[in-house]
Amino acid sequence: MPGDGERRSILLISSGIDYFRGNFGPTSPDLDPTIESAQKGNINIWTLYAPDAGHGDVDFFAFQMPSHN
C-alpha cells in the first residue's frame, strides 16, 4: 500500500463492451462504484480504447499503421 498522499494508476485497455454482464449499453452498474473506490484510494484510471478483432475496420488499421517501404 502506498503511503498517504501517494497516487497510484491503473491503465485499462478495453473495447468498452462488458461481456460478463451482457451490458452493451452506454452505462454500467459497475461504473459509479468503481469511480468512488478509485477516488477514495487516490487512484488514477487511464483508459485506452481497443476495438475487438471482429469490430475493427481495415481502413482504421491502415491509417494507424502506415506501411514503411
LUMLUMDREN-2810 file (N, C-alpha, C; in Angstrom, 1 decimal):
<atoms>
<atom><aa>M</aa><ch>A</ch><at>N</at><xx>0.8</xx><yy>-1.2</yy><zz>0.0</zz></atom>
<atom><aa>M</aa><ch>A</ch><at>CA</at><xx>0.0</xx><yy>0.0</yy><zz>0.0</zz></atom>
<atom><aa>M</aa><ch>A</ch><at>C</at><xx>0.9</xx><yy>1.2</yy><zz>0.0</zz></atom>
<atom><aa>P</aa><ch>A</ch><at>N</at><xx>0.6</xx><yy>2.2</yy><zz>-0.9</zz></atom>
<atom><aa>P</aa><ch>A</ch><at>CA</at><xx>1.3</xx><yy>3.4</yy><zz>-0.8</zz></atom>
<atom><aa>P</aa><ch>A</ch><at>C</at><xx>1.0</xx><yy>4.2</yy><zz>0.4</zz></atom>
<atom><aa>G</aa><ch>A</ch><at>N</at><xx>2.0</xx><yy>5.1</yy><zz>0.8</zz></atom>
<atom><aa>G</aa><ch>A</ch><at>CA</at><xx>1.8</xx><yy>5.9</yy><zz>1.9</zz></atom>
<atom><aa>G</aa><ch>A</ch><at>C</at><xx>0.8</xx><yy>7.0</yy><zz>1.6</zz></atom>
<atom><aa>D</aa><ch>A</ch><at>N</at><xx>0.4</xx><yy>7.8</yy><zz>2.7</zz></atom>
<atom><aa>D</aa><ch>A</ch><at>CA</at><xx>-0.5</xx><yy>8.9</yy><zz>2.5</zz></atom>
<atom><aa>D</aa><ch>A</ch><at>C</at><xx>-0.1</xx><yy>9.8</yy><zz>1.4</zz></atom>
<atom><aa>G</aa><ch>A</ch><at>N</at><xx>-1.0</xx><yy>10.2</yy><zz>0.5</zz></atom>
<atom><aa>G</aa><ch>A</ch><at>CA</at><xx>-0.7</xx><yy>11.2</yy><zz>-0.5</zz></atom>
<atom><aa>G</aa><ch>A</ch><at>C</at><xx>-0.1</xx><yy>10.6</yy><zz>-1.8</zz></atom>
<atom><aa>E</aa><ch>A</ch><at>N</at><xx>0.4</xx><yy>9.4</yy><zz>-1.7</zz></atom>
<atom><aa>E</aa><ch>A</ch><at>CA</at><xx>0.9</xx><yy>8.8</yy><zz>-2.9</zz></atom>
<atom><aa>E</aa><ch>A</ch><at>C</at><xx>-0.3</xx><yy>8.4</yy><zz>-3.8</zz></atom>
<atom><aa>R</aa><ch>A</ch><at>N</at><xx>-0.1</xx><yy>8.6</yy><zz>-5.1</zz></atom>
<atom><aa>R</aa><ch>A</ch><at>CA</at><xx>-1.1</xx><yy>8.3</yy><zz>-6.1</zz></atom>
<atom><aa>R</aa><ch>A</ch><at>C</at><xx>-0.7</xx><yy>7.1</yy><zz>-6.9</zz></atom>
<atom><aa>R</aa><ch>A</ch><at>N</at><xx>-1.6</xx><yy>6.2</yy><zz>-7.1</zz></atom>
<atom><aa>R</aa><ch>A</ch><at>CA</at><xx>-1.4</xx><yy>5.0</yy><zz>-8.0</zz></atom>
<atom><aa>R</aa><ch>A</ch><at>C</at><xx>-2.2</xx><yy>5.2</yy><zz>-9.2</zz></atom>
<atom><aa>S</aa><ch>A</ch><at>N</at><xx>-1.9</xx><yy>4.4</yy><zz>-10.3</zz></atom>
<atom><aa>S</aa><ch>A</ch><at>CA</at><xx>-2.6</xx><yy>4.5</yy><zz>-11.5</zz></atom>
<atom><aa>S</aa><ch>A</ch><at>C</at><xx>-2.9</xx><yy>3.1</yy><zz>-12.1</zz></atom>
<atom><aa>I</aa><ch>A</ch><at>N</at><xx>-4.0</xx><yy>3.0</yy><zz>-12.8</zz></atom>
<atom><aa>I</aa><ch>A</ch><at>CA</at><xx>-4.4</xx><yy>1.8</yy><zz>-13.5</zz></atom>
<atom><aa>I</aa><ch>A</ch><at>C</at><xx>-4.6</xx><yy>2.2</yy><zz>-14.9</zz></atom>
<atom><aa>L</aa><ch>A</ch><at>N</at><xx>-4.0</xx><yy>1.3</yy><zz>-15.8</zz></atom>
<atom><aa>L</aa><ch>A</ch><at>CA</at><xx>-4.2</xx><yy>1.5</yy><zz>-17.3</zz></atom>
<atom><aa>L</aa><ch>A</ch><at>C</at><xx>-5.2</xx><yy>0.5</yy><zz>-17.7</zz></atom>
<atom><aa>L</aa><ch>A</ch><at>N</at><xx>-6.4</xx><yy>0.9</yy><zz>-18.2</zz></atom>
<atom><aa>L</aa><ch>A</ch><at>CA</at><xx>-7.4</xx><yy>0.0</yy><zz>-18.6</zz></atom>
<atom><aa>L</aa><ch>A</ch><at>C</at><xx>-7.5</xx><yy>0.1</yy><zz>-20.2</zz></atom>
<atom><aa>I</aa><ch>A</ch><at>N</at><xx>-7.3</xx><yy>-1.1</yy><zz>-20.8</zz></atom>
<atom><aa>I</aa><ch>A</ch><at>CA</at><xx>-7.4</xx><yy>-1.2</yy><zz>-22.3</zz></atom>
<atom><aa>I</aa><ch>A</ch><at>C</at><xx>-8.6</xx><yy>-2.0</yy><zz>-22.5</zz></atom>
<atom><aa>S</aa><ch>A</ch><at>N</at><xx>-9.6</xx><yy>-1.4</yy><zz>-23.2</zz></atom>
<atom><aa>S</aa><ch>A</ch><at>CA</at><xx>-10.9</xx><yy>-2.1</yy><zz>-23.4</zz></atom>
<atom><aa>S</aa><ch>A</ch><at>C</at><xx>-11.6</xx><yy>-1.7</yy><zz>-24.7</zz></atom>
<atom><aa>S</aa><ch>A</ch><at>N</at><xx>-12.5</xx><yy>-2.6</yy><zz>-25.1</zz></atom>
<atom><aa>S</aa><ch>A</ch><at>CA</at><xx>-13.4</xx><yy>-2.2</yy><zz>-26.2</zz></atom>
<atom><aa>S</aa><ch>A</ch><at>C</at><xx>-14.6</xx><yy>-1.5</yy><zz>-25.7</zz></atom>
<atom><aa>G</aa><ch>A</ch><at>N</at><xx>-14.7</xx><yy>-1.5</yy><zz>-24.4</zz></atom>
<atom><aa>G</aa><ch>A</ch><at>CA</at><xx>-15.9</xx><yy>-0.9</yy><zz>-23.8</zz></atom>
<atom><aa>G</aa><ch>A</ch><at>C</at><xx>-17.1</xx><yy>-1.8</yy><zz>-23.6</zz></atom>
<atom><aa>I</aa><ch>A</ch><at>N</at><xx>-17.0</xx><yy>-3.0</yy><zz>-24.1</zz></atom>
<atom><aa>I</aa><ch>A</ch><at>CA</at><xx>-18.1</xx><yy>-4.0</yy><zz>-24.0</zz></atom>
<atom><aa>I</aa><ch>A</ch><at>C</at><xx>-17.9</xx><yy>-4.9</yy><zz>-22.9</zz></atom>
<atom><aa>D</aa><ch>A</ch><at>N</at><xx>-18.9</xx><yy>-5.0</yy><zz>-22.0</zz></atom>
<atom><aa>D</aa><ch>A</ch><at>CA</at><xx>-18.8</xx><yy>-5.9</yy><zz>-20.8</zz></atom>
<atom><aa>D</aa><ch>A</ch><at>C</at><xx>-19.5</xx><yy>-7.2</yy><zz>-21.2</zz></atom>
<atom><aa>Y</aa><ch>A</ch><at>N</at><xx>-18.7</xx><yy>-8.2</yy><zz>-21.6</zz></atom>
<atom><aa>Y</aa><ch>A</ch><at>CA</at><xx>-19.2</xx><yy>-9.5</yy><zz>-22.0</zz></atom>
<atom><aa>Y</aa><ch>A</ch><at>C</at><xx>-19.7</xx><yy>-10.3</yy><zz>-20.8</zz></atom>
<atom><aa>F</aa><ch>A</ch><at>N</at><xx>-19.1</xx><yy>-10.0</yy><zz>-19.6</zz></atom>
<atom><aa>F</aa><ch>A</ch><at>CA</at><xx>-19.5</xx><yy>-10.8</yy><zz>-18.4</zz></atom>
<atom><aa>F</aa><ch>A</ch><at>C</at><xx>-20.9</xx><yy>-10.5</yy><zz>-17.9</zz></atom>
<atom><aa>R</aa><ch>A</ch><at>N</at><xx>-21.3</xx><yy>-9.2</yy><zz>-18.0</zz></atom>
<atom><aa>R</aa><ch>A</ch><at>CA</at><xx>-22.7</xx><yy>-8.8</yy><zz>-17.6</zz></atom>
<atom><aa>R</aa><ch>A</ch><at>C</at><xx>-23.6</xx><yy>-8.8</yy><zz>-18.7</zz></atom>
<atom><aa>G</aa><ch>A</ch><at>N</at><xx>-23.2</xx><yy>-8.8</yy><zz>-20.0</zz></atom>
<atom><aa>G</aa><ch>A</ch><at>CA</at><xx>-24.1</xx><yy>-8.8</yy><zz>-21.1</zz></atom>
<atom><aa>G</aa><ch>A</ch><at>C</at><xx>-24.6</xx><yy>-7.4</yy><zz>-21.3</zz></atom>
<atom><aa>N</aa><ch>A</ch><at>N</at><xx>-24.0</xx><yy>-6.4</yy><zz>-20.8</zz></atom>
<atom><aa>N</aa><ch>A</ch><at>CA</at><xx>-24.4</xx><yy>-5.0</yy><zz>-20.9</zz></atom>
<atom><aa>N</aa><ch>A</ch><at>C</at><xx>-23.7</xx><yy>-4.3</yy><zz>-22.1</zz></atom>
<atom><aa>F</aa><ch>A</ch><at>N</at><xx>-24.5</xx><yy>-4.0</yy><zz>-23.1</zz></atom>
<atom><aa>F</aa><ch>A</ch><at>CA</at><xx>-23.9</xx><yy>-3.4</yy><zz>-24.3</zz></atom>
<atom><aa>F</aa><ch>A</ch><at>C</at><xx>-24.4</xx><yy>-2.0</yy><zz>-24.4</zz></atom>
<atom><aa>G</aa><ch>A</ch><at>N</at><xx>-25.0</xx><yy>-1.4</yy><zz>-23.4</zz></atom>
<atom><aa>G</aa><ch>A</ch><at>CA</at><xx>-25.5</xx><yy>0.0</yy><zz>-23.4</zz></atom>
<atom><aa>G</aa><ch>A</ch><at>C</at><xx>-24.4</xx><yy>0.9</yy><zz>-23.0</zz></atom>
<atom><aa>P</aa><ch>A</ch><at>N</at><xx>-24.7</xx><yy>2.2</yy><zz>-23.0</zz></atom>
<atom><aa>P</aa><ch>A</ch><at>CA</at><xx>-23.7</xx><yy>3.3</yy><zz>-22.7</zz></atom>
<atom><aa>P</aa><ch>A</ch><at>C</at><xx>-23.4</xx><yy>3.4</yy><zz>-21.2</zz></atom>
<atom><aa>T</aa><ch>A</ch><at>N</at><xx>-24.2</xx><yy>2.7</yy><zz>-20.3</zz></atom>
<atom><aa>T</aa><ch>A</ch><at>CA</at><xx>-23.9</xx><yy>2.8</yy><zz>-18.9</zz></atom>
<atom><aa>T</aa><ch>A</ch><at>C</at><xx>-23.7</xx><yy>1.4</yy><zz>-18.3</zz></atom>
<atom><aa>S</aa><ch>A</ch><at>N</at><xx>-23.0</xx><yy>1.4</yy><zz>-17.1</zz></atom>
<atom><aa>S</aa><ch>A</ch><at>CA</at><xx>-22.7</xx><yy>0.1</yy><zz>-16.5</zz></atom>
<atom><aa>S</aa><ch>A</ch><at>C</at><xx>-23.0</xx><yy>0.3</yy><zz>-15.0</zz></atom>
<atom><aa>P</aa><ch>A</ch><at>N</at><xx>-23.6</xx><yy>-0.7</yy><zz>-14.3</zz></atom>
<atom><aa>P</aa><ch>A</ch><at>CA</at><xx>-23.8</xx><yy>-0.7</yy><zz>-12.9</zz></atom>
<atom><aa>P</aa><ch>A</ch><at>C</at><xx>-22.5</xx><yy>-0.6</yy><zz>-12.1</zz></atom>
<atom><aa>D</aa><ch>A</ch><at>N</at><xx>-21.4</xx><yy>-1.0</yy><zz>-12.7</zz></atom>
<atom><aa>D</aa><ch>A</ch><at>CA</at><xx>-20.1</xx><yy>-1.0</yy><zz>-12.0</zz></atom>
<atom><aa>D</aa><ch>A</ch><at>C</at><xx>-19.4</xx><yy>0.3</yy><zz>-12.1</zz></atom>
<atom><aa>L</aa><ch>A</ch><at>N</at><xx>-19.8</xx><yy>1.2</yy><zz>-13.0</zz></atom>
<atom><aa>L</aa><ch>A</ch><at>CA</at><xx>-19.1</xx><yy>2.4</yy><zz>-13.2</zz></atom>
<atom><aa>L</aa><ch>A</ch><at>C</at><xx>-19.0</xx><yy>3.4</yy><zz>-12.0</zz></atom>
<atom><aa>D</aa><ch>A</ch><at>N</at><xx>-20.1</xx><yy>3.7</yy><zz>-11.4</zz></atom>
<atom><aa>D</aa><ch>A</ch><at>CA</at><xx>-20.1</xx><yy>4.7</yy><zz>-10.3</zz></atom>
<atom><aa>D</aa><ch>A</ch><at>C</at><xx>-19.4</xx><yy>4.1</yy><zz>-9.1</zz></atom>
<atom><aa>P</aa><ch>A</ch><at>N</at><xx>-19.6</xx><yy>2.9</yy><zz>-8.7</zz></atom>
<atom><aa>P</aa><ch>A</ch><at>CA</at><xx>-18.9</xx><yy>2.3</yy><zz>-7.5</zz></atom>
<atom><aa>P</aa><ch>A</ch><at>C</at><xx>-17.4</xx><yy>2.3</yy><zz>-7.8</zz></atom>
<atom><aa>T</aa><ch>A</ch><at>N</at><xx>-17.0</xx><yy>2.0</yy><zz>-9.0</zz></atom>
<atom><aa>T</aa><ch>A</ch><at>CA</at><xx>-15.6</xx><yy>1.9</yy><zz>-9.4</zz></atom>
<atom><aa>T</aa><ch>A</ch><at>C</at><xx>-14.9</xx><yy>3.3</yy><zz>-9.3</zz></atom>
<atom><aa>I</aa><ch>A</ch><at>N</at><xx>-15.6</xx><yy>4.3</yy><zz>-9.8</zz></atom>
<atom><aa>I</aa><ch>A</ch><at>CA</at><xx>-15.1</xx><yy>5.7</yy><zz>-9.7</zz></atom>
<atom><aa>I</aa><ch>A</ch><at>C</at><xx>-15.0</xx><yy>6.1</yy><zz>-8.2</zz></atom>
<atom><aa>E</aa><ch>A</ch><at>N</at><xx>-16.0</xx><yy>5.8</yy><zz>-7.4</zz></atom>
<atom><aa>E</aa><ch>A</ch><at>CA</at><xx>-15.9</xx><yy>6.2</yy><zz>-6.0</zz></atom>
<atom><aa>E</aa><ch>A</ch><at>C</at><xx>-14.8</xx><yy>5.5</yy><zz>-5.3</zz></atom>
<atom><aa>S</aa><ch>A</ch><at>N</at><xx>-14.6</xx><yy>4.2</yy><zz>-5.5</zz></atom>
<atom><aa>S</aa><ch>A</ch><at>CA</at><xx>-13.5</xx><yy>3.5</yy><zz>-4.9</zz></atom>
<atom><aa>S</aa><ch>A</ch><at>C</at><xx>-12.1</xx><yy>4.0</yy><zz>-5.3</zz></atom>
<atom><aa>A</aa><ch>A</ch><at>N</at><xx>-12.0</xx><yy>4.4</yy><zz>-6.6</zz></atom>
<atom><aa>A</aa><ch>A</ch><at>CA</at><xx>-10.7</xx><yy>4.9</yy><zz>-7.1</zz></atom>
<atom><aa>A</aa><ch>A</ch><at>C</at><xx>-10.4</xx><yy>6.3</yy><zz>-6.5</zz></atom>
<atom><aa>Q</aa><ch>A</ch><at>N</at><xx>-11.5</xx><yy>7.1</yy><zz>-6.3</zz></atom>
<atom><aa>Q</aa><ch>A</ch><at>CA</at><xx>-11.3</xx><yy>8.4</yy><zz>-5.7</zz></atom>
<atom><aa>Q</aa><ch>A</ch><at>C</at><xx>-10.9</xx><yy>8.3</yy><zz>-4.2</zz></atom>
<atom><aa>K</aa><ch>A</ch><at>N</at><xx>-11.5</xx><yy>7.3</yy><zz>-3.5</zz></atom>
<atom><aa>K</aa><ch>A</ch><at>CA</at><xx>-11.2</xx><yy>7.1</yy><zz>-2.1</zz></atom>
<atom><aa>K</aa><ch>A</ch><at>C</at><xx>-9.8</xx><yy>6.6</yy><zz>-2.0</zz></atom>
<atom><aa>G</aa><ch>A</ch><at>N</at><xx>-9.3</xx><yy>5.7</yy><zz>-2.9</zz></atom>
<atom><aa>G</aa><ch>A</ch><at>CA</at><xx>-8.0</xx><yy>5.1</yy><zz>-2.9</zz></atom>
<atom><aa>G</aa><ch>A</ch><at>C</at><xx>-6.9</xx><yy>6.0</yy><zz>-3.5</zz></atom>
<atom><aa>N</aa><ch>A</ch><at>N</at><xx>-7.3</xx><yy>7.2</yy><zz>-4.0</zz></atom>
<atom><aa>N</aa><ch>A</ch><at>CA</at><xx>-6.3</xx><yy>8.1</yy><zz>-4.6</zz></atom>
<atom><aa>N</aa><ch>A</ch><at>C</at><xx>-5.7</xx><yy>7.4</yy><zz>-5.8</zz></atom>
<atom><aa>I</aa><ch>A</ch><at>N</at><xx>-6.5</xx><yy>6.8</yy><zz>-6.7</zz></atom>
<atom><aa>I</aa><ch>A</ch><at>CA</at><xx>-6.1</xx><yy>6.1</yy><zz>-7.9</zz></atom>
<atom><aa>I</aa><ch>A</ch><at>C</at><xx>-6.6</xx><yy>6.7</yy><zz>-9.1</zz></atom>
<atom><aa>N</aa><ch>A</ch><at>N</at><xx>-5.6</xx><yy>7.0</yy><zz>-10.1</zz></atom>
<atom><aa>N</aa><ch>A</ch><at>CA</at><xx>-6.0</xx><yy>7.4</yy><zz>-11.4</zz></atom>
<atom><aa>N</aa><ch>A</ch><at>C</at><xx>-6.3</xx><yy>6.2</yy><zz>-12.2</zz></atom>
<atom><aa>I</aa><ch>A</ch><at>N</at><xx>-7.4</xx><yy>6.4</yy><zz>-13.1</zz></atom>
<atom><aa>I</aa><ch>A</ch><at>CA</at><xx>-7.7</xx><yy>5.3</yy><zz>-14.0</zz></atom>
<atom><aa>I</aa><ch>A</ch><at>C</at><xx>-7.6</xx><yy>5.9</yy><zz>-15.4</zz></atom>
<atom><aa>W</aa><ch>A</ch><at>N</at><xx>-6.6</xx><yy>5.4</yy><zz>-16.2</zz></atom>
<atom><aa>W</aa><ch>A</ch><at>CA</at><xx>-6.4</xx><yy>5.9</yy><zz>-17.5</zz></atom>
<atom><aa>W</aa><ch>A</ch><at>C</at><xx>-6.9</xx><yy>4.8</yy><zz>-18.5</zz></atom>
<atom><aa>T</aa><ch>A</ch><at>N</at><xx>-7.6</xx><yy>5.2</yy><zz>-19.5</zz></atom>
<atom><aa>T</aa><ch>A</ch><at>CA</at><xx>-8.3</xx><yy>4.3</yy><zz>-20.4</zz></atom>
<atom><aa>T</aa><ch>A</ch><at>C</at><xx>-7.8</xx><yy>4.5</yy><zz>-21.8</zz></atom>
<atom><aa>L</aa><ch>A</ch><at>N</at><xx>-7.7</xx><yy>3.3</yy><zz>-22.5</zz></atom>
<atom><aa>L</aa><ch>A</ch><at>CA</at><xx>-7.4</xx><yy>3.3</yy><zz>-24.0</zz></atom>
<atom><aa>L</aa><ch>A</ch><at>C</at><xx>-8.5</xx><yy>2.5</yy><zz>-24.6</zz></atom>
<atom><aa>Y</aa><ch>A</ch><at>N</at><xx>-9.0</xx><yy>2.9</yy><zz>-25.7</zz></atom>
<atom><aa>Y</aa><ch>A</ch><at>CA</at><xx>-10.0</xx><yy>2.2</yy><zz>-26.5</zz></atom>
<atom><aa>Y</aa><ch>A</ch><at>C</at><xx>-9.2</xx><yy>1.2</yy><zz>-27.4</zz></atom>
<atom><aa>A</aa><ch>A</ch><at>N</at><xx>-9.6</xx><yy>0.0</yy><zz>-27.4</zz></atom>
<atom><aa>A</aa><ch>A</ch><at>CA</at><xx>-9.0</xx><yy>-1.0</yy><zz>-28.3</zz></atom>
<atom><aa>A</aa><ch>A</ch><at>C</at><xx>-10.2</xx><yy>-1.8</yy><zz>-28.9</zz></atom>
<atom><aa>P</aa><ch>A</ch><at>N</at><xx>-10.5</xx><yy>-1.7</yy><zz>-30.2</zz></atom>
<atom><aa>P</aa><ch>A</ch><at>CA</at><xx>-11.6</xx><yy>-2.4</yy><zz>-30.8</zz></atom>
<atom><aa>P</aa><ch>A</ch><at>C</at><xx>-11.4</xx><yy>-3.9</yy><zz>-30.7</zz></atom>
<atom><aa>D</aa><ch>A</ch><at>N</at><xx>-12.5</xx><yy>-4.7</yy><zz>-30.6</zz></atom>
<atom><aa>D</aa><ch>A</ch><at>CA</at><xx>-12.4</xx><yy>-6.1</yy><zz>-30.7</zz></atom>
<atom><aa>D</aa><ch>A</ch><at>C</at><xx>-11.9</xx><yy>-6.5</yy><zz>-32.1</zz></atom>
<atom><aa>A</aa><ch>A</ch><at>N</at><xx>-11.4</xx><yy>-7.7</yy><zz>-32.2</zz></atom>
<atom><aa>A</aa><ch>A</ch><at>CA</at><xx>-10.9</xx><yy>-8.2</yy><zz>-33.5</zz></atom>
<atom><aa>A</aa><ch>A</ch><at>C</at><xx>-12.0</xx><yy>-8.2</yy><zz>-34.6</zz></atom>
<atom><aa>G</aa><ch>A</ch><at>N</at><xx>-13.2</xx><yy>-8.5</yy><zz>-34.2</zz></atom>
<atom><aa>G</aa><ch>A</ch><at>CA</at><xx>-14.3</xx><yy>-8.6</yy><zz>-35.2</zz></atom>
<atom><aa>G</aa><ch>A</ch><at>C</at><xx>-14.9</xx><yy>-7.2</yy><zz>-35.5</zz></atom>
<atom><aa>H</aa><ch>A</ch><at>N</at><xx>-14.6</xx><yy>-6.2</yy><zz>-34.7</zz></atom>
<atom><aa>H</aa><ch>A</ch><at>CA</at><xx>-15.2</xx><yy>-4.9</yy><zz>-34.9</zz></atom>
<atom><aa>H</aa><ch>A</ch><at>C</at><xx>-14.2</xx><yy>-3.9</yy><zz>-35.5</zz></atom>
<atom><aa>G</aa><ch>A</ch><at>N</at><xx>-13.0</xx><yy>-4.3</yy><zz>-35.8</zz></atom>
<atom><aa>G</aa><ch>A</ch><at>CA</at><xx>-12.1</xx><yy>-3.3</yy><zz>-36.4</zz></atom>
<atom><aa>G</aa><ch>A</ch><at>C</at><xx>-12.3</xx><yy>-3.1</yy><zz>-37.8</zz></atom>
<atom><aa>D</aa><ch>A</ch><at>N</at><xx>-11.9</xx><yy>-2.0</yy><zz>-38.4</zz></atom>
<atom><aa>D</aa><ch>A</ch><at>CA</at><xx>-12.0</xx><yy>-1.7</yy><zz>-39.8</zz></atom>
<atom><aa>D</aa><ch>A</ch><at>C</at><xx>-10.7</xx><yy>-1.7</yy><zz>-40.4</zz></atom>
<atom><aa>V</aa><ch>A</ch><at>N</at><xx>-10.6</xx><yy>-2.2</yy><zz>-41.6</zz></atom>
<atom><aa>V</aa><ch>A</ch><at>CA</at><xx>-9.3</xx><yy>-2.3</yy><zz>-42.3</zz></atom>
<atom><aa>V</aa><ch>A</ch><at>C</at><xx>-8.7</xx><yy>-0.9</yy><zz>-42.5</zz></atom>
<atom><aa>D</aa><ch>A</ch><at>N</at><xx>-9.6</xx><yy>0.1</yy><zz>-42.8</zz></atom>
<atom><aa>D</aa><ch>A</ch><at>CA</at><xx>-9.1</xx><yy>1.4</yy><zz>-43.0</zz></atom>
<atom><aa>D</aa><ch>A</ch><at>C</at><xx>-8.6</xx><yy>2.0</yy><zz>-41.7</zz></atom>
<atom><aa>F</aa><ch>A</ch><at>N</at><xx>-9.2</xx><yy>1.7</yy><zz>-40.6</zz></atom>
<atom><aa>F</aa><ch>A</ch><at>CA</at><xx>-8.7</xx><yy>2.2</yy><zz>-39.3</zz></atom>
<atom><aa>F</aa><ch>A</ch><at>C</at><xx>-7.2</xx><yy>1.7</yy><zz>-39.1</zz></atom>
<atom><aa>F</aa><ch>A</ch><at>N</at><xx>-7.0</xx><yy>0.4</yy><zz>-39.3</zz></atom>
<atom><aa>F</aa><ch>A</ch><at>CA</at><xx>-5.6</xx><yy>-0.1</yy><zz>-39.1</zz></atom>
<atom><aa>F</aa><ch>A</ch><at>C</at><xx>-4.6</xx><yy>0.5</yy><zz>-40.2</zz></atom>
<atom><aa>A</aa><ch>A</ch><at>N</at><xx>-5.1</xx><yy>0.7</yy><zz>-41.4</zz></atom>
<atom><aa>A</aa><ch>A</ch><at>CA</at><xx>-4.2</xx><yy>1.2</yy><zz>-42.4</zz></atom>
<atom><aa>A</aa><ch>A</ch><at>C</at><xx>-3.8</xx><yy>2.7</yy><zz>-42.0</zz></atom>
<atom><aa>F</aa><ch>A</ch><at>N</at><xx>-4.8</xx><yy>3.4</yy><zz>-41.4</zz></atom>
<atom><aa>F</aa><ch>A</ch><at>CA</at><xx>-4.5</xx><yy>4.7</yy><zz>-41.0</zz></atom>
<atom><aa>F</aa><ch>A</ch><at>C</at><xx>-3.5</xx><yy>4.8</yy><zz>-39.8</zz></atom>
<atom><aa>Q</aa><ch>A</ch><at>N</at><xx>-3.7</xx><yy>3.9</yy><zz>-38.9</zz></atom>
<atom><aa>Q</aa><ch>A</ch><at>CA</at><xx>-2.9</xx><yy>3.8</yy><zz>-37.7</zz></atom>
<atom><aa>Q</aa><ch>A</ch><at>C</at><xx>-1.5</xx><yy>3.2</yy><zz>-37.9</zz></atom>
<atom><aa>M</aa><ch>A</ch><at>N</at><xx>-1.4</xx><yy>2.3</yy><zz>-38.9</zz></atom>
<atom><aa>M</aa><ch>A</ch><at>CA</at><xx>-0.1</xx><yy>1.6</yy><zz>-39.1</zz></atom>
<atom><aa>M</aa><ch>A</ch><at>C</at><xx>0.3</xx><yy>1.8</yy><zz>-40.6</zz></atom>
<atom><aa>P</aa><ch>A</ch><at>N</at><xx>0.8</xx><yy>2.9</yy><zz>-41.0</zz></atom>
<atom><aa>P</aa><ch>A</ch><at>CA</at><xx>1.2</xx><yy>3.1</yy><zz>-42.4</zz></atom>
<atom><aa>P</aa><ch>A</ch><at>C</at><xx>2.3</xx><yy>2.2</yy><zz>-42.7</zz></atom>
<atom><aa>S</aa><ch>A</ch><at>N</at><xx>2.4</xx><yy>1.8</yy><zz>-44.0</zz></atom>
<atom><aa>S</aa><ch>A</ch><at>CA</at><xx>3.5</xx><yy>0.9</yy><zz>-44.4</zz></atom>
<atom><aa>S</aa><ch>A</ch><at>C</at><xx>4.8</xx><yy>1.7</yy><zz>-44.5</zz></atom>
<atom><aa>H</aa><ch>A</ch><at>N</at><xx>5.8</xx><yy>1.0</yy><zz>-44.2</zz></atom>
<atom><aa>H</aa><ch>A</ch><at>CA</at><xx>7.2</xx><yy>1.5</yy><zz>-44.2</zz></atom>
<atom><aa>H</aa><ch>A</ch><at>C</at><xx>8.0</xx><yy>0.9</yy><zz>-45.3</zz></atom>
<atom><aa>N</aa><ch>A</ch><at>N</at><xx>7.9</xx><yy>1.5</yy><zz>-46.5</zz></atom>
<atom><aa>N</aa><ch>A</ch><at>CA</at><xx>8.6</xx><yy>1.0</yy><zz>-47.7</zz></atom>
<atom><aa>N</aa><ch>A</ch><at>C</at><xx>9.9</xx><yy>1.5</yy><zz>-47.8</zz></atom>
</atoms>
